[in-house]
Amino acid sequence: MMLLRLAWRNLIRGWRRSAIVIVAMAFGLGASLLLLGLSKGMVKQMTDTAVQTQLGHIAVHARGYFDNPDVKRNLPQGGQAVLKRLRERSEVAASARLRGDGLVQSARHSARAFFIGVDPEAEARVSSVPGSLIEGSFLRDAPSAIRRARRLAPVVIGRKMTERLRVGLGDKVVLHAPGETGLAAFRVRGIYRTDSSDFDGSHVFLRLRDAQRLFDIGDRVTEVTLVLERPGRARSLQAWLEQHLPGSHYEVLRWQERAPRLAAMLDLMTRISWIFYGGVFIAMAFGIANVLFMAVFERIREFGVLRAMGLQPMRLVSMVLLESVLLTMAGTAVGLAAGWSLVGWFKERGLDLAWFAEGLRAYGIGTAIHTTLDASDLVWPVLIATVTAFVAGLAPALRAVSLRPAEALRHT
């Protein structure tokens, strides 16, 4: 306790120097927390966009579909064997889908597209697309002004595709799918806009029965997409499905396995933010060491007096290390408070990047980035700060203890 009081008084005595270091540490740590929050927020938005538009947390296919995604590799009876098994898991929402590629054509333009046949009610439980409509309705009967035309089956397309095809709500489009019967006319009943511009410009939603007729595969589907209430349990659910689905005709994949490039990019973004985080603590260590070296240099006579009075070398080392720890803890506390406040502010209001919107939407990020940070993310700063304090204070402490009392007393 005596050494602790001495260390605290020494910091108070040099309060200007201590204040500069604390402010610098707080600024660096606060900025690091904000950067980490923004990085995790971007990763979360990109993940949510991919999961909620097309991937889901888990997808069940016929074995071999991932290596060769052909509609001929499909699940019989609308995937009912899988859906029946999933009724045992109340925390899972599921939707059977038929995916295939083809061509969508308007009166003047055409574009390659991915067709997704879905059950509208089931799809609303696993996808954000039904809630992203900016015009019309999701594969339901249109208003009478649109219905008065020939009763064509409905489709829902993205805003970016409407710009490519130059069509609007109620216009007719023709879908071309491989095969002899893969040609049919549809009516645009809804237009959606998600956080991914690539998805909006390439995916067309239609009713499952219409897609099955278009691809001429009866009652079959190509996948069953699952969304979990707790995404962290995806791995255990994957193992459960692999164990309980009958036979060896299924492959069960998490979204990270279906989109390995996206998963690798998100992991890289997280690693880069932590590297920056580590850089801040390295700079912080140099700042603390510099302050303590200056304090040791200015207090050589004081250390000489303490040694001459019988203060043991280890106690002197402990006192200097305590100064380092107190200085670091003060800066860390202020930095955590400032950083957590900034993260909370941008979590509620978001960082508006509308001027960069199209560039962000190419990566599945909206116009505003909402920070996200868990309480567990604050544990590492405290641990690293403690280690930093000891490492930064060790060299000045050893310098102080290496002084000879007689020489120190003559120092001016």
N, C-alpha and C positions, 0 to 999 in steps of 0.2 A: 504493500500500500504506500510505503514511503517513496519507493521508486516511481510508482504511478503518479503520486502528487508532484514529484520533482519533474517528471516528463511533461505533465500537463502545464506546470508553471513555466517551463522552458518554452513551450509552444506559445503560451500567452505572452511571454516576454518578447518574443519575436513575432508578434501578431500580424504585422504587415506581410512578412514573408510567408507565414502560414496561410493567411487569407488568400494570397495570390495563388498558392498551390491548390487550396481547397476549391477556389472558383474555377481554376483550370481543369481540375479533376472532375468537378461537377458538370462543367460544360461538355467535356469529352464523353463522360459516362452518359449524360442525358442525351447527347446527340447519338451515341451508339445505341441506346435503348430505342430511340425514335427510328433509327435506321433499321434496327432489327424488327421493330413492330411493322414498319412499312414493308420490309422484305417478306415477313411472314404473312402480312395481309395480302400482298401480291400473290404469293404462293397459294394461299387459301382461295383467293378469287379464281385463279387459273384452275386449281383443282376442282372447285365447285362448278365452274363453267363446264369443264370436261365431263365431270360425273353427272351433272344434272341435265346435260343436253343429249349425250349419246353413249357414254361409257357405262354409267352406273358404278356402284362399288364392286359388284361382282357380275359376271355374265356366264351363263351356262350354254354351251354349244354342243353340237355333235362333234365327236372326236375328229380332229384334223381340220376343223373349220378355220382355226386361227392361221394355220399355215397356208390354207387355200380357201379363202372366203367366197365360196360358191353357193348359190341357193340350193344346189343339189345336195349339199351336205347340210341336212336339216333335221329337225326334231319332229316326230310324228304326232298327230292328234293335237296340234296346237301347243305342244309342250305340256300337256296335262299331267304327265307323270312327274315332271319337275314341280309344277304348281301345286299338285296335291301334296307332295312331300313338304313344300314350304308352308303349308297351312299350319304345320306344327310350330312354326316360329313366328310369333306375333310381332316381333320387332323388325320384321322384314317386309318391305313392299316389293311386289313383283309385277312385271309386265312382259307378255310374250310379244315378240317383234319379228317381222320379216324384213330383212335388209337385202337390198340389191342395188346395183348401179344401172344406169341407163341414160337416156337423153330426154330433156324436157324442152318443148318447142312451143313458141307462141306464133302469132300470125307473121311476125317479122324477124324473130331471133330464136336461137336455140342455145342450150348450154348443157354440159354434162352435169349429172346430178346423182345423188344417192337417195334412193327411195326407201322410206321406212314405213312399213305397214303396222299399225298399232290399234289396240282397243282404246278408244278415247278416255273412258273412265279409268282404266288401269294405268294408262300412260300419265294421267294427271298426278298419280301418286309417286311416280319415280322421275318425272322430268319437269324441268322449269319452262319448257316451251309452251304448254297450254297457258301458263300465267304470264307469258311474254308477248301476248298478242297486242298489236297496236291497232289492228282493224279486224272486223269480222269475228268469227267464232271458230273453235277448234273442232273441225270435222263434224259439226252438227248442222241441222237444217238452217239455211240462211233466211234472212228476211224475205218477205214476199216480193220485194222489188227485184231480188236476184233469182228467186225461185220461179218467177214467171217464165223464164227461159226454159229451154230443154232441160229435163231433170238429169243433169250430169252428176256423176259422183264427185264429192268434194275433195279438195286438196288444200293443204296449208303450206305456204312457202315463206322464205325469209325476205326481209326488206331489200337486201342487197340483190337477191335474185329477181325481184320485181323490177329493179332498175336495169338489170342486164336484159331481161326479156321485154321490158317496157309494157308490163301488164299491171292491172290493178284489181281491186276487189270485184268479183263477179265476172272477170274475163275468163275466156276458155283457154286451156293449155292442153297439149297432147303429150302423153308420156310414152316413150319407146323403151321397151325392155327386151333383152335377148330372147329369141324364140319366135315361133310362128304366130303365136297369139299375143305377143307383147306389144300391143298398140291400142291405146284407148284415150278418149277425150275426157277431160275433167274440168270442173269449175273451181276457180280460186275462191274459197270460202273464208280464208283467214290469212293474215300476214303477221309474222312475228319478227321480233328484233331482240337478240340476245347480246351478251357481252363478247361474243366471238363473231367477227365479221366473216371469217372463212366458213364457219358453220352456216351462217345465214345465207351465204351465196352458193351453197352446195347441197343442202338437204331439203327434201320434199316429204311431207307427212301425208299419208292417206290411210283410209280405214283398212284394217287387216284383211277383211274379206275381199276388198277391191285389189289389194296387193297380191293376194293369193290367186285371184283370177288373172291378173296382169302377168304374173310369172308362171301361171298354169301348174301349181304344185299342190292342188287340193287343199287340205286343212293343215298343212305343215307350216312351221315357223323356223327361222334360223337361230333364234336365241331367246333366252329368258333373262331379262335384265333385273338386277336386284339393287335396292337402295336400303341401307341400314340406318336405324335411328342413331346407333353409335358406330361410326366408321372404324373405330379402333378394333372392333371385333370381327373385321372382315376376314382376317386370316383363320380364326377359329371356325367361322361359318364355312369358309372354303373347305377346310378339312372335314367338317361334318357332312357337307354335301358329297364330297368325294367318297365318303364312307357309306352313305345311305342311298345314293342313287343306284338304281338297279343296273347290273351289268357293267361293261366297260365301254359303253357307247357315248359317254359324255366327257367333255373337258370343262373344268371349272376354273376360271381365270379372274384374278383381281384386276382392277383398272391399271395398276402399275405394270402388270404383265402384258396387258393388251396395248398399252402405250408407253413402251420403255423409254423412248426418246423424251417424251414429256416428263416422265418421272425423273430421268437423269438430269434434265434441265432444271427442274424444281429443286432437286437435291444440290445441284451446283450453286444455285442462287442462295440457298441456305448456308452452304459452306463459305461462300464469298462474304456474306454478312458476318459470319463468325470470325473470319480472318481479319476483317476490319475491326471487329470487336477486340480481338487479341492485340492488334496494333495500337489501339487506344491505351490498353493496359501497359504495353511496353513503353509507350511514351510517358505514361503516368509514372512508371518505375524510375525512368531517368529524371523526371522532375522531382520526385521525392528524394532520390539519391543526391541530386544537386543541392536541394535545400538543406539536407542533413550534413553534407560535406561543408557547406558554408557555415552551418551552425557549429560544427566541430571546430573549424578553423577559428571562428570568433571566440570560442570558449576554451581555448587551449589552457589558459591560466586557470580557469575554473576547474577543468579536469585534473590539472596538476594539484590543486588544493585538495580536491576530493581524494585523489590517490594518496597524497601525503597524510591525509587524515585517516587513512586505513581502508578506504573503499576498495573492495576486492574487484579484480578485473572483470569477472563474470557479471557482477552487479552493474558495473559501468556499461558493459555490452547490453545488458538487459534494459537499462535506462534509455539508451539510444534507440534500441529496437522498439521500446514502448512508445517513444516519440513518433517513430515511423508508423506504428500501428494506429495510434490515435489520429495522426494526420490523415492516414488513408481511410480510416473509418468515417471521419468527419466528411471528407470529400465524397466518399461512396454514399453516405446517407443523403447528402444534399443532391448528389447526382441521380440517385434512385428516385427521390421524391420528384425532382424536376422531370426526369424521363418518364416516369409513370403518369404524371399529370399530362404531359404532351401526348403520350400514347392514348390516354383516355379521351382527350380533346378530339384527336383525329379519328378515334374509333367511332365517336358519335357523329361527327360532322363530315369526316372524310377529307382527303386531300384532293381538291378539285383539279383535275388535269384535262379539262375539256379541250384545251388548245392542242392537246396531244392525243385526242380521243381515238382517231382512226388507227394510229400506230399501236396504241394499247389494245384495241379490240382485235387486232391481228393475232395477239397472244392470249386472248380470252380474258382481258382485264377491262373493267368498266371505266367510265369517265372519272370516277372518284375512287381513290384507294382508301379503304378503311383499315386502320392499323389493328393488329391483334397481338396480344401478348399474354402469356399465362403467368400465374404467380411463380411457377417453378422456374421460369426464365430469369427470375431475380436471384435464385440460389447461386448460380455460377458467378455472377459479378461479385457477390460477397466472398465466396471461396477464393476466386482469383485475386480479389483485392487483398485478402489476408496474406496469401502467398507473396503477392507483389510487395506488400509492406515489409515482410521479413527479408526478401531478396534485396530490396532497395536499401534497407537499413543496415544490412550486414556489413557492407564495405565501410561506411562511415563509423560503425561501431568498432570494427577491428582497427580502424585508423586511430580512434580515440584511445583504445586500450593499449596501443603500441607506443604511446607517448611515455617518456620517462618523466617522473614527477619533477626532478631537479631542472630538466630542460624546459618543461612546461611552465614552471613558476617564473623562469627568466624570460618567457615569451612576451613580446609587446605587440 
